[in-house]
Amino acid sequence: MAANAFRGRGLGVLLAVSLAWGFGTTPCRADILNHSSAEFASNTGAILYIGAGIGLPLLEDGSLGKNRALRTLDSLGTSVLITEGLSHIIHEERPNGSGNDSFPSGHATGVFAVATTESQFHPRQSVLWYTGAALIADSRVTLRKHYTRDVVVGALIGAGVARWELSRPHGLILAPLIDSSTGAFGLMAGGRF
């Protein structure tokens, strides 16, 4: 029963915990989380996390695996495209001064898109997916690559786009490749003759 209650509120609870943890976060917080751990989470860890989100369905989900991997990739790609577009329009300087693409965080967007889709497919793993996403997002603040608001908005975009993608029978950008009924994938063509 507790698992069912958590499933419905899981994203909200984990996002609230992440926000509460992050509100005390300022760009000079590098002493709390070891800098090398933050570097790992932000770089190699993020790549491994996203790779696992796309690859695990292929290993765990049998005939649905290819379709679920494509849906995860669709959520990730769509949300990151939105975030990249916003960052090029807004031009917010990073806390460390390394660029003008701070808002919103692409890392947070991507990992929360993956966490949301994988949590939908594997509800028992949702705590792990959202915890990993929160740690990667926090590493971006710790390393002074983003402000807290950048990762919070990125997380909301990633989770929101993933929910939107999952609500559509064939996804968003990769719709021609996603089959909503059989878990198969391939190209669709349609028209009137």
C-alpha positions as CSV (number, residue, x, y, z in Angstrom):
1,M,0.0,0.0,0.0
2,A,2.8,2.4,0.8
3,A,4.4,1.7,-2.5
4,N,1.2,2.7,-4.3
5,A,0.9,5.9,-2.3
6,F,4.5,6.7,-3.1
7,R,4.1,5.9,-6.8
8,G,1.5,8.7,-7.2
9,R,3.4,11.2,-5.2
10,G,7.0,10.1,-5.8
11,L,8.0,12.8,-8.1
12,G,6.6,15.5,-5.9
13,V,8.1,14.1,-2.7
14,L,11.6,13.7,-4.3
15,L,11.4,17.1,-5.9
16,A,10.4,18.7,-2.6
17,V,13.3,17.0,-0.8
18,S,15.7,18.1,-3.6
19,L,14.3,21.7,-3.4
20,A,14.6,21.8,0.4
21,W,18.2,20.6,0.2
22,G,19.0,23.0,-2.7
23,F,17.5,26.1,-1.2
24,G,20.4,26.4,1.2
25,T,22.7,25.9,-1.7
26,T,24.9,28.8,-2.8
27,P,27.6,28.7,-5.4
28,C,30.3,28.4,-2.6
29,R,29.1,25.1,-1.3
30,A,32.0,23.0,-2.6
31,D,33.2,22.2,1.0
32,I,30.0,20.1,1.7
33,L,30.2,17.7,-1.1
34,N,33.7,16.5,-2.0
35,H,34.8,18.3,-5.2
36,S,36.0,15.1,-6.8
37,S,32.7,13.4,-6.1
38,A,30.8,16.3,-7.6
39,E,33.1,16.2,-10.7
40,F,32.4,12.5,-11.1
41,A,28.6,12.9,-10.7
42,S,28.6,15.8,-13.1
43,N,30.6,14.2,-15.8
44,T,31.2,10.4,-15.9
45,G,28.3,9.8,-13.5
46,A,25.8,11.7,-15.7
47,I,27.0,9.8,-18.8
48,L,26.7,6.4,-17.0
49,Y,23.3,7.4,-15.6
50,I,21.8,8.4,-18.9
51,G,23.3,5.4,-20.6
52,A,21.7,3.1,-17.9
53,G,18.4,4.8,-18.5
54,I,18.5,4.1,-22.2
55,G,20.2,0.7,-22.0
56,L,18.6,-1.0,-19.0
57,P,15.2,-1.3,-20.7
58,L,16.9,-3.3,-23.5
59,L,18.2,-5.7,-20.9
60,E,15.3,-5.9,-18.5
61,D,12.1,-5.4,-20.4
62,G,12.1,-8.2,-23.0
63,S,9.9,-7.4,-26.0
64,L,9.0,-3.9,-24.6
65,G,12.7,-3.0,-24.1
66,K,13.4,-1.4,-27.5
67,N,10.2,0.7,-27.3
68,R,10.9,1.8,-23.7
69,A,14.5,2.7,-24.6
70,L,13.2,4.8,-27.5
71,R,10.7,6.5,-25.2
72,T,13.4,7.3,-22.7
73,L,15.6,8.7,-25.5
74,D,12.6,10.7,-26.8
75,S,12.0,12.3,-23.4
76,L,15.6,13.0,-23.0
77,G,16.1,14.5,-26.5
78,T,12.9,16.6,-26.5
79,S,13.6,18.1,-23.0
80,V,17.2,18.8,-23.8
81,L,16.3,20.6,-27.0
82,I,13.8,22.8,-25.1
83,T,16.5,23.6,-22.5
84,E,19.2,24.4,-25.0
85,G,16.8,26.7,-26.8
86,L,15.9,28.5,-23.6
87,S,19.6,28.8,-22.5
88,H,20.5,30.4,-25.9
89,I,17.6,32.9,-25.6
90,I,18.1,33.8,-21.9
91,H,21.9,34.1,-21.8
92,E,22.4,33.8,-18.0
93,E,26.0,33.8,-16.9
94,R,27.2,30.8,-14.9
95,P,28.2,31.3,-11.3
96,N,31.8,30.5,-12.2
97,G,31.8,32.9,-15.1
98,S,32.6,30.1,-17.7
99,G,29.7,30.9,-20.1
100,N,26.3,32.5,-20.7
101,D,24.2,29.3,-20.8
102,S,23.4,28.7,-17.1
103,F,19.6,28.8,-17.1
104,P,18.2,26.2,-17.2
105,S,20.5,23.3,-16.4
106,G,20.8,20.8,-19.2
107,H,22.2,18.2,-16.9
108,A,19.2,18.5,-14.5
109,T,16.8,18.4,-17.5
110,G,18.3,15.3,-18.9
111,V,18.6,13.2,-15.8
112,F,15.1,14.1,-14.5
113,A,13.7,13.2,-17.9
114,V,15.4,9.8,-17.6
115,A,14.4,9.4,-14.0
116,T,10.7,10.1,-14.8
117,T,10.5,7.7,-17.7
118,E,12.4,4.9,-16.0
119,S,10.2,5.4,-12.8
120,Q,7.1,5.0,-15.0
121,F,8.5,1.8,-16.4
122,H,10.0,0.5,-13.2
123,P,8.1,1.9,-10.2
124,R,10.1,-0.1,-7.7
125,Q,13.3,1.6,-8.9
126,S,11.9,5.2,-8.7
127,V,13.7,6.1,-5.5
128,L,17.0,5.1,-7.1
129,W,16.4,7.0,-10.3
130,Y,15.3,10.2,-8.6
131,T,18.1,10.0,-6.0
132,G,20.7,9.7,-8.8
133,A,19.1,12.6,-10.7
134,A,19.1,14.8,-7.5
135,L,22.8,14.0,-6.9
136,I,23.8,14.9,-10.4
137,A,21.7,18.1,-10.3
138,D,23.3,19.1,-7.0
139,S,26.8,18.4,-8.3
140,R,26.2,21.2,-10.9
141,V,25.5,23.7,-8.1
142,T,28.4,22.4,-6.0
143,L,30.8,22.9,-9.0
144,R,29.4,26.4,-9.5
145,K,28.2,25.6,-13.0
146,H,24.6,26.5,-12.1
147,Y,22.5,28.3,-9.5
148,T,19.9,26.4,-7.6
149,R,17.1,27.9,-9.7
150,D,18.8,26.6,-12.8
151,V,18.7,23.0,-11.7
152,V,15.2,23.2,-10.2
153,V,13.8,24.6,-13.5
154,G,15.8,22.1,-15.5
155,A,14.5,19.3,-13.3
156,L,10.9,20.5,-13.8
157,I,11.4,20.7,-17.6
158,G,12.8,17.2,-17.7
159,A,10.1,15.7,-15.6
160,G,7.4,17.6,-17.3
161,V,8.5,16.7,-20.8
162,A,8.8,13.1,-19.8
163,R,5.3,13.0,-18.4
164,W,4.1,14.7,-21.7
165,E,6.0,12.1,-23.8
166,L,4.6,9.2,-21.8
167,S,1.0,10.6,-22.1
168,R,1.2,10.4,-25.9
169,P,0.7,7.0,-27.6
170,H,3.7,7.4,-29.9
171,G,5.9,9.9,-28.0
172,L,7.1,13.3,-29.3
173,I,10.1,13.7,-31.6
174,L,10.6,9.9,-32.2
175,A,6.9,9.3,-32.8
176,P,7.6,7.6,-36.2
177,L,9.8,5.0,-34.4
178,I,7.6,4.3,-31.3
179,D,4.8,1.7,-31.4
180,S,2.3,2.2,-28.6
181,S,0.7,-1.3,-28.7
182,T,3.3,-4.0,-29.3
183,G,6.6,-2.6,-28.0
184,A,8.0,-2.9,-31.5
185,F,9.7,-0.1,-33.3
186,G,10.0,0.9,-36.9
187,L,9.0,3.7,-39.3
188,M,5.3,4.6,-39.8
189,A,3.9,6.1,-42.9
190,G,0.4,7.4,-43.4
191,G,-1.6,9.5,-45.8
192,R,-4.8,9.7,-47.9
193,F,-5.1,8.4,-51.3
